[in-house]
Amino acid sequence: MPQSATVKKLNTEVGALKREVRTLHSFLISVVGRDDEGAYRPRFVREMLKAAREKPTRSFRDARSFLAELERV
């Protein structure tokens, strides 16, 4: 086989191996990475994502000001 054909074949095989490793990695994470408490409720996730997009109404300089605001609420 000419050298360029060998290199092309190796590149193809390496690409296939990369895809396979990526797939196995994704599967492993989905199995091992499960939350012991269970999956989050979709409604909760939507509410948290919505809250994260909202503009903050307060700002805190340090831990003390944060705790003082919590005590007022």
Residue pairs with C-beta under 8 A, 6 or more apart in sequence:
1 9
58 69
60 66
60 69
